């Protein structure tokens, strides 16, 4: 794990770490973590520690009055973006930000119906998707900024390269906000599918036994009942 004692910590990044990594980080900062403490409280302790260190560092700086009136904002401040971190062959961690001005316009509109993440497979040689075939959409709330996404059917697809688009739902339309860089999902073992999961301990640890996928045929069967 990289040294983070002088770097402000962010909630999305901490949520992407395992509980063991969070505890190890807390120990390196001298934070006493009681046994069995839930990870959400460990994250709060780390964020509080980071905020206190950041405020202390700011207090220690000598401010030159000649520079205190006009400070240029960073070039990457207040922009819309989406990033993807691969956890294992079945899961990715996605986090994003929406420009405050754009967020205000969308969320104050009468036809605002929330945000969504559209996962789109790329054909061989594609950098940007030319078709939404085999894509799927995950709806997210206005207050969400991160989400785990499962690729339960990944091993059954020919493609293993994807992009994820962040969009806003206005009425019945889906308007794009930001798109991730293309990423490759790790391949499963050759000739292995989700059914043959017992051969791959990494997939077993991914929690696929707990997933229940409703296919189009299942939906049609339920509708006839």
PASEBA-1860 file (N, C-alpha, C; in nm, 3 decimals):
! residues 225
1> XXXXXXXX> 0.085/-0.120/0.000/0.000/0.000/0.000/0.088/0.125/0.000 ~ 0.054/0.225/-0.080/0.133/0.346/-0.090/0.122/0.428/0.037 ~ 0.228/0.507/0.065/0.229/0.595/0.181/0.125/0.703/0.164 ~ 0.036/0.718/0.263/-0.075/0.813/0.250/-0.080/0.913/0.364 ~ 0.022/0.916/0.450/0.016/1.000/0.568/0.005/1.147/0.535 ~ 0.057/1.189/0.417/0.053/1.330/0.380/-0.047/1.357/0.268 ~ -0.131/1.259/0.235/-0.225/1.273/0.125/-0.367/1.270/0.179 ~ -0.453/1.371/0.149/-0.593/1.367/0.195/-0.662/1.242/0.144
9> XXXXXXXX> -0.735/1.176/0.231/-0.804/1.054/0.194/-0.943/1.086/0.142 ~ -0.992/1.007/0.047/-1.127/1.027/-0.005/-1.213/0.907/0.030 ~ -1.343/0.929/0.049/-1.433/0.821/0.086/-1.442/0.713/-0.023 ~ -1.457/0.751/-0.155/-1.465/0.646/-0.257/-1.343/0.555/-0.259 ~ -1.223/0.613/-0.239/-1.102/0.531/-0.241/-1.097/0.438/-0.121 ~ -1.133/0.489/-0.002/-1.134/0.405/0.117/-1.236/0.293/0.105 ~ -1.352/0.321/0.044/-1.455/0.218/0.029/-1.411/0.108/-0.067 ~ -1.314/0.138/-0.153/-1.266/0.037/-0.247/-1.165/-0.059/-0.183
17> XXXXXXXX> -1.116/-0.027/-0.061/-1.018/-0.111/0.007/-1.087/-0.218/0.089 ~ -1.016/-0.326/0.114/-1.070/-0.432/0.200/-1.064/-0.387/0.345 ~ -1.138/-0.456/0.432/-1.138/-0.423/0.575/-0.999/-0.440/0.634 ~ -0.929/-0.545/0.590/-0.792/-0.566/0.640/-0.700/-0.451/0.603 ~ -0.713/-0.398/0.482/-0.629/-0.286/0.439/-0.663/-0.160/0.518 ~ -0.791/-0.141/0.549/-0.831/-0.024/0.629/-0.771/-0.031/0.768 ~ -0.777/-0.150/0.830/-0.721/-0.167/0.964/-0.570/-0.146/0.963 ~ -0.503/-0.198/0.859/-0.358/-0.180/0.848/-0.322/-0.032/0.834
25> XXXXXXXX> -0.402/0.042/0.756/-0.377/0.185/0.740/-0.398/0.258/0.872 ~ -0.506/0.222/0.944/-0.533/0.287/1.073/-0.419/0.262/1.170 ~ -0.366/0.139/1.171/-0.252/0.107/1.259/-0.131/0.192/1.226 ~ -0.107/0.216/1.095/0.010/0.295/1.055/-0.004/0.441/1.098 ~ -0.129/0.488/1.115/-0.153/0.624/1.159/-0.162/0.634/1.311 ~ -0.153/0.521/1.380/-0.163/0.521/1.526/-0.306/0.532/1.576 ~ -0.404/0.496/1.492/-0.545/0.501/1.531/-0.582/0.368/1.594 ~ -0.638/0.372/1.713/-0.675/0.251/1.785/-0.812/0.202/1.736
33> XXXXXXXX> -0.815/0.086/1.672/-0.939/0.029/1.618/-0.980/-0.090/1.705 ~ -1.093/-0.081/1.776/-1.139/-0.193/1.859/-1.170/-0.315/1.773 ~ -1.149/-0.436/1.825/-1.181/-0.558/1.749/-1.329/-0.563/1.712 ~ -1.357/-0.604/1.587/-1.495/-0.620/1.543/-1.564/-0.492/1.500 ~ -1.491/-0.378/1.498/-1.553/-0.251/1.458/-1.592/-0.258/1.311 ~ -1.716/-0.219/1.278/-1.764/-0.224/1.141/-1.680/-0.131/1.052 ~ -1.665/-0.170/0.925/-1.577/-0.097/0.833/-1.622/0.047/0.811 ~ -1.755/0.072/0.819/-1.803/0.209/0.798/-1.748/0.304/0.904
41> XXXXXXXX> -1.732/0.254/1.029/-1.678/0.337/1.136/-1.526/0.351/1.123 ~ -1.460/0.245/1.069/-1.316/0.255/1.044/-1.289/0.364/0.940 ~ -1.373/0.368/0.836/-1.358/0.469/0.731/-1.378/0.609/0.789 ~ -1.479/0.625/0.878/-1.503/0.756/0.940/-1.383/0.799/1.023 ~ -1.322/0.705/1.096/-1.203/0.738/1.176/-1.088/0.785/1.087 ~ -1.069/0.719/0.974/-0.962/0.756/0.882/-0.988/0.892/0.818 ~ -1.113/0.919/0.782/-1.146/1.048/0.722/-1.127/1.161/0.823 ~ -1.167/1.136/0.948/-1.149/1.238/1.053/-1.001/1.266/1.077
49> XXXXXXXX> -0.921/1.158/1.079/-0.776/1.174/1.096/-0.718/1.257/0.981 ~ -0.760/1.226/0.857/-0.710/1.297/0.740/-0.748/1.445/0.745 ~ -0.875/1.474/0.783/-0.921/1.613/0.791/-0.842/1.691/0.895 ~ -0.818/1.629/1.011/-0.743/1.696/1.118/-0.601/1.727/1.074 ~ -0.537/1.632/1.004/-0.400/1.654/0.956/-0.394/1.764/0.851 ~ -0.498/1.764/0.763/-0.502/1.866/0.657/-0.520/2.005/0.717 ~ -0.609/2.017/0.817/-0.631/2.147/0.881/-0.506/2.194/0.955 ~ -0.437/2.099/1.019/-0.315/2.134/1.091/-0.208/2.184/0.996
57> XXXXXXXX> -0.197/2.116/0.880/-0.097/2.158/0.781/-0.127/2.298/0.728 ~ -0.256/2.329/0.710/-0.294/2.461/0.661/-0.264/2.568/0.765 ~ -0.285/2.535/0.893/-0.258/2.631/1.000/-0.110/2.662/1.012 ~ -0.025/2.562/0.978/0.120/2.579/0.990/0.179/2.662/0.877 ~ 0.104/2.681/0.767/0.157/2.755/0.654/0.154/2.905/0.681 ~ 0.259/2.974/0.638/0.260/3.118/0.645/0.197/3.174/0.519 ~ 0.094/3.255/0.534/0.021/3.309/0.420/0.080/3.445/0.382 ~ 0.121/3.456/0.257/0.173/3.582/0.206/0.054/3.666/0.159
65> XXXXXXXX> 0.028/3.783/0.220/-0.088/3.865/0.185/-0.095/3.899/0.037 ~ 0.017/3.906/-0.031/0.017/3.945/-0.171/-0.043/3.837/-0.261 ~ -0.055/3.712/-0.207/-0.111/3.603/-0.286/-0.246/3.556/-0.235 ~ -0.296/3.619/-0.131/-0.416/3.566/-0.066/-0.546/3.610/-0.133 ~ -0.540/3.706/-0.224/-0.663/3.758/-0.283/-0.699/3.692/-0.416 ~ -0.600/3.642/-0.488/-0.627/3.582/-0.619/-0.550/3.452/-0.632 ~ -0.618/3.341/-0.608/-0.556/3.209/-0.620/-0.627/3.132/-0.731 ~ -0.553/3.087/-0.829/-0.612/3.015/-0.942/-0.658/2.878/-0.897
73> XXXXXXXX> -0.778/2.836/-0.942/-0.829/2.703/-0.911/-0.753/2.600/-0.994 ~ -0.738/2.479/-0.942/-0.675/2.373/-1.021/-0.751/2.349/-1.151 ~ -0.680/2.305/-1.256/-0.744/2.283/-1.386/-0.851/2.175/-1.379 ~ -0.835/2.079/-1.287/-0.929/1.967/-1.279/-1.036/1.987/-1.173 ~ -1.056/2.109/-1.128/-1.154/2.136/-1.024/-1.294/2.141/-1.083 ~ -1.390/2.078/-1.013/-1.532/2.085/-1.047/-1.559/2.043/-1.192 ~ -1.523/1.919/-1.224/-1.550/1.865/-1.356/-1.632/1.737/-1.341 ~ -1.694/1.694/-1.450/-1.765/1.567/-1.450/-1.670/1.458/-1.498
81> XXXXXXXX> -1.665/1.346/-1.425/-1.577/1.236/-1.464/-1.633/1.106/-1.408 ~ -1.583/0.994/-1.460/-1.616/0.862/-1.407/-1.492/0.776/-1.418 ~ -1.461/0.701/-1.312/-1.344/0.614/-1.309/-1.387/0.473/-1.270 ~ -1.312/0.374/-1.318/-1.342/0.234/-1.292/-1.220/0.165/-1.233 ~ -1.241/0.091/-1.122/-1.136/0.010/-1.062/-1.183/-0.136/-1.063 ~ -1.103/-0.225/-1.122/-1.138/-0.367/-1.130/-1.103/-0.435/-0.999 ~ -1.202/-0.503/-0.937/-1.177/-0.573/-0.812/-1.139/-0.719/-0.836 ~ -1.213/-0.788/-0.922/-1.187/-0.927/-0.955/-1.262/-0.958/-1.085
89> XXXXXXXX> -1.261/-1.083/-1.133/-1.325/-1.111/-1.263/-1.475/-1.087/-1.270 ~ -1.541/-1.061/-1.157/-1.686/-1.040/-1.160/-1.730/-0.903/-1.111 ~ -1.641/-0.825/-1.053/-1.683/-0.698/-0.992/-1.589/-0.584/-1.029 ~ -1.647/-0.466/-1.051/-1.569/-0.342/-1.064/-1.625/-0.240/-0.966 ~ -1.540/-0.149/-0.923/-1.581/-0.038/-0.837/-1.579/0.088/-0.922 ~ -1.693/0.156/-0.929/-1.708/0.275/-1.013/-1.732/0.395/-0.923 ~ -1.660/0.504/-0.947/-1.688/0.628/-0.874/-1.688/0.744/-0.972 ~ -1.763/0.849/-0.939/-1.784/0.957/-1.035/-1.811/1.088/-0.963
97> XXXXXXXX> -1.807/1.195/-1.042/-1.840/1.330/-0.994/-1.913/1.400/-1.108 ~ -2.009/1.484/-1.072/-2.084/1.560/-1.171/-2.065/1.709/-1.141 ~ -2.030/1.784/-1.242/-2.008/1.928/-1.228/-2.127/1.991/-1.159 ~ -2.102/2.072/-1.056/-2.209/2.126/-0.972/-2.311/2.206/-1.053 ~ -2.265/2.282/-1.152/-2.358/2.362/-1.234/-2.451/2.271/-1.313 ~ -2.394/2.164/-1.373/-2.476/2.070/-1.451/-2.572/1.994/-1.360 ~ -2.523/1.955/-1.242/-2.608/1.884/-1.147/-2.729/1.969/-1.108 ~ -2.706/2.096/-1.083/-2.815/2.186/-1.043/-2.919/2.197/-1.155
105> XXXXXXXX> -2.872/2.210/-1.279/-2.965/2.221/-1.392/-3.050/2.094/-1.406 ~ -2.984/1.978/-1.401/-3.057/1.852/-1.419/-3.157/1.828/-1.306 ~ -3.111/1.842/-1.183/-3.193/1.803/-1.069/-3.308/1.900/-1.042 ~ -3.299/2.021/-1.096/-3.409/2.117/-1.081/-3.508/2.109/-1.197 ~ -3.476/2.025/-1.297/-3.567/2.012/-1.412/-3.689/1.928/-1.374 ~ -3.802/1.960/-1.434/-3.926/1.890/-1.401/-3.924/1.745/-1.448 ~ -3.846/1.714/-1.551/-3.843/1.578/-1.603/-3.724/1.497/-1.553 ~ -3.658/1.542/-1.445/-3.542/1.470/-1.391/-3.586/1.339/-1.326
113> XXXXXXXX> -3.526/1.228/-1.369/-3.562/1.096/-1.316/-3.441/1.021/-1.260 ~ -3.336/1.095/-1.221/-3.220/1.030/-1.162/-3.106/1.011/-1.260 ~ -3.002/0.939/-1.213/-2.883/0.914/-1.293/-2.870/0.763/-1.318 ~ -2.782/0.728/-1.411/-2.763/0.586/-1.442/-2.621/0.561/-1.490 ~ -2.580/0.435/-1.479/-2.453/0.388/-1.533/-2.484/0.283/-1.639 ~ -2.441/0.307/-1.761/-2.464/0.211/-1.869/-2.332/0.141/-1.901 ~ -2.330/0.010/-1.886/-2.212/-0.072/-1.913/-2.223/-0.124/-2.056 ~ -2.125/-0.089/-2.140/-2.132/-0.121/-2.283/-2.007/-0.200/-2.325
121> XXXXXXXX> -2.026/-0.321/-2.380/-1.910/-0.396/-2.430/-1.857/-0.336/-2.559 ~ -1.726/-0.343/-2.577/-1.663/-0.294/-2.699/-1.626/-0.411/-2.788 ~ -1.653/-0.398/-2.916/-1.607/-0.498/-3.011/-1.457/-0.483/-3.034 ~ -1.396/-0.584/-3.089/-1.252/-0.582/-3.111/-1.211/-0.462/-3.196 ~ -1.113/-0.386/-3.147/-1.063/-0.270/-3.219/-1.136/-0.141/-3.190 ~ -1.251/-0.147/-3.120/-1.327/-0.026/-3.090/-1.268/0.048/-2.971 ~ -1.268/0.180/-2.980/-1.230/0.266/-2.867/-1.355/0.327/-2.805 ~ -1.450/0.363/-2.892/-1.580/0.412/-2.846/-1.687/0.316/-2.899
129> XXXXXXXX> -1.791/0.289/-2.818/-1.893/0.192/-2.861/-1.976/0.245/-2.977 ~ -1.999/0.159/-3.078/-2.083/0.195/-3.191/-2.224/0.139/-3.176 ~ -2.242/0.050/-3.076/-2.373/-0.011/-3.054/-2.395/-0.035/-2.906 ~ -2.521/-0.030/-2.862/-2.556/-0.058/-2.723/-2.601/-0.202/-2.705 ~ -2.580/-0.285/-2.807/-2.620/-0.425/-2.797/-2.542/-0.493/-2.685 ~ -2.611/-0.574/-2.605/-2.554/-0.645/-2.490/-2.515/-0.552/-2.376 ~ -2.554/-0.425/-2.382/-2.525/-0.335/-2.271/-2.631/-0.353/-2.163 ~ -2.600/-0.305/-2.042/-2.700/-0.304/-1.937/-2.685/-0.178/-1.854
137> XXXXXXXX> -2.792/-0.140/-1.785/-2.797/-0.012/-1.714/-2.822/-0.035/-1.565 ~ -2.751/0.041/-1.483/-2.771/0.040/-1.338/-2.814/0.180/-1.297 ~ -2.930/0.194/-1.235/-2.975/0.326/-1.191/-2.907/0.361/-1.059 ~ -2.874/0.489/-1.041/-2.811/0.537/-0.919/-2.884/0.663/-0.872 ~ -2.879/0.690/-0.743/-2.948/0.805/-0.687/-2.870/0.934/-0.704 ~ -2.939/1.044/-0.680/-2.877/1.176/-0.696/-2.764/1.197/-0.595 ~ -2.771/1.131/-0.480/-2.669/1.148/-0.376/-2.559/1.043/-0.383 ~ -2.570/0.949/-0.477/-2.467/0.846/-0.491/-2.344/0.901/-0.564
145> XXXXXXXX> -2.228/0.849/-0.528/-2.104/0.888/-0.598/-2.016/0.768/-0.628 ~ -2.061/0.648/-0.590/-1.982/0.527/-0.615/-2.075/0.407/-0.612 ~ -2.034/0.300/-0.681/-2.117/0.180/-0.685/-2.031/0.061/-0.730 ~ -2.052/-0.054/-0.667/-1.996/-0.179/-0.718/-2.090/-0.232/-0.826 ~ -2.034/-0.281/-0.936/-2.115/-0.339/-1.045/-2.065/-0.481/-1.070 ~ -2.160/-0.575/-1.073/-2.124/-0.714/-1.096/-2.142/-0.753/-1.241 ~ -2.049/-0.832/-1.292/-2.053/-0.882/-1.430/-2.082/-1.032/-1.425 ~ -2.203/-1.068/-1.384/-2.235/-1.209/-1.364/-2.234/-1.289/-1.493
153> XXXXXXXX> -2.260/-1.225/-1.606/-2.263/-1.296/-1.734/-2.132/-1.278/-1.811 ~ -2.032/-1.220/-1.746/-1.909/-1.184/-1.817/-1.844/-1.304/-1.885 ~ -1.835/-1.417/-1.815/-1.764/-1.532/-1.871/-1.836/-1.593/-1.990 ~ -1.965/-1.559/-2.005/-2.041/-1.614/-2.117/-2.038/-1.524/-2.239 ~ -1.975/-1.406/-2.229/-1.970/-1.311/-2.339/-1.838/-1.325/-2.415 ~ -1.842/-1.296/-2.544/-1.719/-1.300/-2.624/-1.631/-1.181/-2.590 ~ -1.694/-1.067/-2.555/-1.618/-0.946/-2.528/-1.566/-0.948/-2.384 ~ -1.451/-0.886/-2.364/-1.404/-0.865/-2.226/-1.355/-0.722/-2.207
161> XXXXXXXX> -1.387/-0.635/-2.304/-1.347/-0.494/-2.299/-1.474/-0.409/-2.294 ~ -1.476/-0.311/-2.202/-1.597/-0.235/-2.178/-1.566/-0.087/-2.157 ~ -1.671/-0.006/-2.166/-1.671/0.131/-2.113/-1.798/0.145/-2.029 ~ -1.796/0.239/-1.936/-1.914/0.269/-1.856/-1.948/0.416/-1.873 ~ -2.072/0.441/-1.916/-2.118/0.579/-1.936/-2.202/0.623/-1.817 ~ -2.171/0.742/-1.768/-2.254/0.806/-1.665/-2.354/0.895/-1.737 ~ -2.483/0.876/-1.707/-2.585/0.954/-1.776/-2.691/1.004/-1.680 ~ -2.770/1.101/-1.727/-2.883/1.152/-1.651/-3.011/1.116/-1.727
169> XXXXXXXX> -3.113/1.076/-1.653/-3.240/1.039/-1.715/-3.334/1.159/-1.709 ~ -3.365/1.213/-1.825/-3.457/1.327/-1.838/-3.579/1.281/-1.916 ~ -3.692/1.263/-1.844/-3.809/1.206/-1.908/-3.782/1.063/-1.946 ~ -3.795/1.030/-2.073/-3.764/0.895/-2.121/-3.628/0.890/-2.191 ~ -3.556/1.002/-2.191/-3.426/1.009/-2.259/-3.312/0.991/-2.161 ~ -3.204/0.933/-2.209/-3.083/0.915/-2.131/-2.973/1.002/-2.192 ~ -2.933/1.108/-2.120/-2.835/1.203/-2.172/-2.697/1.173/-2.113 ~ -2.593/1.166/-2.196/-2.459/1.133/-2.146/-2.398/1.249/-2.067
177> XXXXXXXX> -2.323/1.214/-1.963/-2.250/1.313/-1.882/-2.100/1.290/-1.893 ~ -2.057/1.166/-1.874/-1.915/1.133/-1.881/-1.902/0.986/-1.917 ~ -1.786/0.948/-1.971/-1.762/0.809/-2.009/-1.624/0.768/-1.958 ~ -1.613/0.645/-1.911/-1.486/0.595/-1.858/-1.389/0.563/-1.970 ~ -1.264/0.544/-1.933/-1.167/0.489/-2.028/-1.202/0.342/-2.052 ~ -1.175/0.289/-2.171/-1.200/0.145/-2.193/-1.118/0.061/-2.095 ~ -1.177/-0.049/-2.049/-1.107/-0.137/-1.955/-1.136/-0.282/-1.991 ~ -1.041/-0.369/-1.958/-1.053/-0.513/-1.984/-1.084/-0.586/-1.855
185> XXXXXXXX> -1.191/-0.666/-1.855/-1.220/-0.753/-1.742/-1.128/-0.874/-1.749 ~ -1.077/-0.922/-1.635/-0.992/-1.042/-1.636/-1.068/-1.162/-1.691 ~ -1.001/-1.241/-1.771/-1.061/-1.361/-1.826/-1.067/-1.471/-1.720 ~ -1.172/-1.552/-1.723/-1.179/-1.670/-1.639/-1.090/-1.778/-1.699 ~ -1.079/-1.888/-1.628/-1.000/-1.999/-1.679/-1.058/-2.048/-1.812 ~ -0.972/-2.098/-1.901/-1.017/-2.142/-2.032/-1.125/-2.250/-2.020 ~ -1.230/-2.234/-2.100/-1.342/-2.328/-2.102/-1.421/-2.329/-1.972 ~ -1.406/-2.225/-1.891/-1.479/-2.221/-1.764/-1.594/-2.121/-1.775
193> XXXXXXXX> -1.706/-2.152/-1.718/-1.815/-2.058/-1.710/-1.859/-2.046/-1.566 ~ -1.966/-1.966/-1.543/-2.012/-1.944/-1.406/-2.054/-2.075/-1.340 ~ -2.106/-2.169/-1.419/-2.152/-2.295/-1.362/-2.033/-2.377/-1.309 ~ -1.919/-2.366/-1.377/-1.801/-2.440/-1.334/-1.717/-2.363/-1.234 ~ -1.781/-2.290/-1.149/-1.715/-2.197/-1.057/-1.624/-2.265/-0.956 ~ -1.654/-2.390/-0.920/-1.577/-2.456/-0.815/-1.432/-2.474/-0.855 ~ -1.400/-2.463/-0.984/-1.262/-2.478/-1.030/-1.180/-2.352/-1.006 ~ -1.243/-2.240/-0.978/-1.173/-2.113/-0.968/-1.200/-2.049/-0.831
201> XXXXXXXX> -1.106/-2.058/-0.736/-1.130/-2.002/-0.603/-1.154/-1.852/-0.605 ~ -1.091/-1.780/-0.700/-1.108/-1.636/-0.707/-1.253/-1.600/-0.737 ~ -1.316/-1.675/-0.829/-1.456/-1.650/-0.860/-1.544/-1.685/-0.741 ~ -1.509/-1.794/-0.672/-1.587/-1.834/-0.555/-1.585/-1.724/-0.448 ~ -1.470/-1.661/-0.429/-1.458/-1.553/-0.332/-1.529/-1.426/-0.378 ~ -1.561/-1.417/-0.506/-1.630/-1.300/-0.558/-1.776/-1.294/-0.514 ~ -1.828/-1.404/-0.456/-1.965/-1.403/-0.405/-2.070/-1.435/-0.507 ~ -2.031/-1.501/-0.615/-2.129/-1.527/-0.719/-2.240/-1.622/-0.674
209> XXXXXXXX> -2.214/-1.707/-0.571/-2.318/-1.795/-0.518/-2.436/-1.716/-0.465 ~ -2.409/-1.591/-0.420/-2.515/-1.509/-0.360/-2.592/-1.428/-0.462 ~ -2.550/-1.433/-0.589/-2.614/-1.352/-0.692/-2.729/-1.429/-0.756 ~ -2.835/-1.359/-0.784/-2.950/-1.417/-0.852/-2.980/-1.333/-0.975 ~ -2.953/-1.387/-1.092/-2.971/-1.313/-1.217/-3.106/-1.350/-1.280 ~ -3.189/-1.249/-1.308/-3.316/-1.269/-1.374/-3.296/-1.248/-1.524 ~ -3.316/-1.352/-1.602/-3.296/-1.342/-1.747/-3.427/-1.302/-1.814 ~ -3.417/-1.260/-1.941/-3.537/-1.217/-2.015/-3.643/-1.327/-2.018
217> XXXXXXXX> -3.602/-1.452/-2.036/-3.697/-1.563/-2.040/-3.770/-1.577/-1.907 ~ -3.698/-1.553/-1.796/-3.762/-1.560/-1.664/-3.867/-1.453/-1.650 ~ -3.838/-1.333/-1.700/-3.934/-1.223/-1.690/-4.061/-1.256/-1.770 ~ -4.042/-1.314/-1.888/-4.157/-1.349/-1.970/-4.244/-1.456/-1.904 ~ -4.178/-1.553/-1.839/-4.251/-1.660/-1.771/-4.332/-1.604/-1.655 ~ -4.274/-1.511/-1.579/-4.343/-1.452/-1.467/-4.463/-1.370/-1.512 ~ -4.447/-1.303/-1.628/-4.554/-1.216/-1.676/-4.677/-1.298/-1.716 ~ -4.658/-1.425/-1.758/-4.770/-1.507/-1.802/-4.848/-1.565/-1.685
225> X> -4.787/-1.564/-1.565/-4.854/-1.626/-1.450/-4.968/-1.538/-1.400
END
